[in-house]
């Protein structure tokens, strides 16, 4: 991404599009920095520091940081810049409760699922993401897992939910990962500890078994909460 700030087109329309794209790229990159643990909870930084790091102007950086603040990942610090939001264990418990309600609503046990050709085709692609997530979880590769996990849930919620639920769920998932990684990254080896039933969920949905899907989702929430609570307790 360094150097992209110097290629702004002269036309106002193209300039707006380019800045908007750069703003999103910066927001995604900084979110990934937080998820990777390279930006720690409570860590402060300025717009200028980020602009210098990525070799871009201050405007798209400021816009990206405001976007991340609106998502609950950063806090604005008066006269100093921004800092990574510090989530508590109680915050995580509430995130899991909210996530459970949203996902449970999408995959509720009494819901009839469309298992037609389009759904089958989309699920095949989602299953591939789920398989990659399962492999990463089994190997304890947290960075790879987070990327595939977020994409996995986004595609499933787009298919079975509605755009508002999908957007809300994605935000909850990002926040939950940001909260969880500060505990998970303390462990030198995560093999066998991370939830890895992505493909089982896809298979249940593919055969129209809403009850099984609901049970797998409930197990997912229970597993994640128990693991973070145990790590937080030391």
Secondary structure as the mmCIF struct_conf table of DSSP 4:
data_model
#
loop_
_struct_conf.conf_type_id
_struct_conf.id
_struct_conf.beg_label_comp_id
_struct_conf.beg_label_asym_id
_struct_conf.beg_label_seq_id
_struct_conf.end_label_comp_id
_struct_conf.end_label_asym_id
_struct_conf.end_label_seq_id
TURN_TY1_P TURN_TY1_P1 UNK A 2 UNK A 3
HELX_RH_3T_P HELX_RH_3T_P1 UNK A 4 UNK A 6
BEND BEND1 UNK A 10 UNK A 11
HELX_RH_AL_P HELX_RH_AL_P1 UNK A 12 UNK A 35
TURN_TY1_P TURN_TY1_P2 UNK A 36 UNK A 37
BEND BEND2 UNK A 38 UNK A 39
TURN_TY1_P TURN_TY1_P3 UNK A 41 UNK A 42
STRN STRN1 UNK A 44 UNK A 45
HELX_RH_AL_P HELX_RH_AL_P2 UNK A 47 UNK A 54
TURN_TY1_P TURN_TY1_P4 UNK A 55 UNK A 55
HELX_RH_AL_P HELX_RH_AL_P3 UNK A 58 UNK A 70
TURN_TY1_P TURN_TY1_P5 UNK A 71 UNK A 72
BEND BEND3 UNK A 73 UNK A 73
STRN STRN2 UNK A 74 UNK A 77
TURN_TY1_P TURN_TY1_P6 UNK A 78 UNK A 80
STRN STRN3 UNK A 81 UNK A 84
HELX_RH_AL_P HELX_RH_AL_P4 UNK A 89 UNK A 106
TURN_TY1_P TURN_TY1_P7 UNK A 107 UNK A 107
TURN_TY1_P TURN_TY1_P8 UNK A 109 UNK A 110
HELX_LH_PP_P HELX_LH_PP_P1 UNK A 111 UNK A 114
BEND BEND4 UNK A 116 UNK A 116
HELX_RH_AL_P HELX_RH_AL_P5 UNK A 117 UNK A 139
TURN_TY1_P TURN_TY1_P9 UNK A 140 UNK A 140
HELX_RH_AL_P HELX_RH_AL_P6 UNK A 142 UNK A 160
BEND BEND5 UNK A 161 UNK A 161
HELX_RH_AL_P HELX_RH_AL_P7 UNK A 163 UNK A 184
TURN_TY1_P TURN_TY1_P10 UNK A 185 UNK A 186
BEND BEND6 UNK A 188 UNK A 188
TURN_TY1_P TURN_TY1_P11 UNK A 191 UNK A 193
BEND BEND7 UNK A 194 UNK A 194
HELX_RH_AL_P HELX_RH_AL_P8 UNK A 198 UNK A 206
TURN_TY1_P TURN_TY1_P12 UNK A 207 UNK A 208
HELX_RH_AL_P HELX_RH_AL_P9 UNK A 210 UNK A 232
TURN_TY1_P TURN_TY1_P13 UNK A 233 UNK A 233
#
